[in-house]
Amino acid sequence: MIVLSDLLSPEEFYGFKPGTDRRLLRWDKIVEYFRHLDAASDRVKVEEVGRTTKGNPIILSYISSQENLGRLGEIRETSWSLSHPRGLSGERVDGLVAEGRAVVAMTMSIHASEVGGTQGASDLAYRLAAGEDGLTQRIRENVVLLLFPCANPDGLVMTVDWYNAWVGTEYEGCGLPWLYHEYVG
């Protein structure tokens, strides 16, 4: 069972609220926070699904109820069956729908210079993991969120480092003077 006192909010973890003017979170800190959520909550499961060109981790977080996270394989199979129903009776489809859960995938900040999605991902994950209101509980019971906090960690690191180097100067609002991906841009 989750112990809410062990679960730090993004503001407690980072020392400022994500989205604060003139403050950007680096990818390594965001990864640390998602790993904290995984360790402190039975409602969040984080796995590294690969590495970027520059070696940064690509993470996927599953956010749902403890029960749903414990049966991800079954939920995956149910979703597969419902999306490929050939040969299933109407009764079987109805049963799968009743057993299944909505699976929602969100990929944040496809373009590294559009930092808002990734900067807000920690707050979204925290609210879904820690929220005890009726709506949030119903969401966890009925939905499995697959959250990719950043689609381009290498670009985010470059964008944040560039911004932090020039914040407070006349160049603060300027974009990177190079492409934010090794091969495309």
Residue, then its C-alpha position, 0 to 999 in steps of 0.5 A: m500500500i502506498v505511504l503518502s508521506d514517503l511520496l514527495s511532490p515534484e516541488e519538494f523533490y526539485g526545490f521548485k514547482p515545475g512550470t515556474d518562470r525561468r526554471l527548467l528541469r534537466w532530464d536526469k532530474i526528471v528521471e530521478y523523480f520518476r524512479h522516486l515515484d516507482a520506489a515510493s508508490d505501488r501506483v507507478k511502475v517505471e522501466e527503462v525501455g532504451r537509450t538515446t543516441k547520446g546515452n540518456p535513458i528513455i523511460l516509460s511509466y505505467i500509472s494505475s491502481q496497484e491491482n491493474l499494475g499487477r496484471l499488466g500482462e492480462i490487460r495487454e492480452t485483453s486489449w490485443s484480443l479486443s483490437h483483433p476480435r475475429g473469431l470472438s463471440g459477441e458474448r466473449v467481446d462483452g466479457l473482455v470489455a468488462e474485464g479490460r481497462a482503457v489504456v492511454a499512451m502519452t508521449m511528451s515533448i516530441h520536439a525538444s524546444e517545446v519543453g512544457g509537456t516534459q516539464g509538466a509530466s512529473d506533476l501529472a504523474y504525482r497527482l495521479a499517484a497521490g490523489e485520493d479524491g473520487l475522480t482520481q481513484r476512478i481513473r486509477e481503477n479504470v485506466v492504465l496510463l503509459l506515460f513517456p515523459c520525454a520523446n527526445p531526452d537528448g534534445l531536452v538536455m541540450t535545450v535546458d542547458w542552453y537556456n540555463a546558460w543564457v537565462g537572465t541575459e539578452y539571449e535568454g529567449c533565443g533557440l539553440p544555434w544547432l539541431y537538437h538531435e544527432y541526425v535530424g532536426 
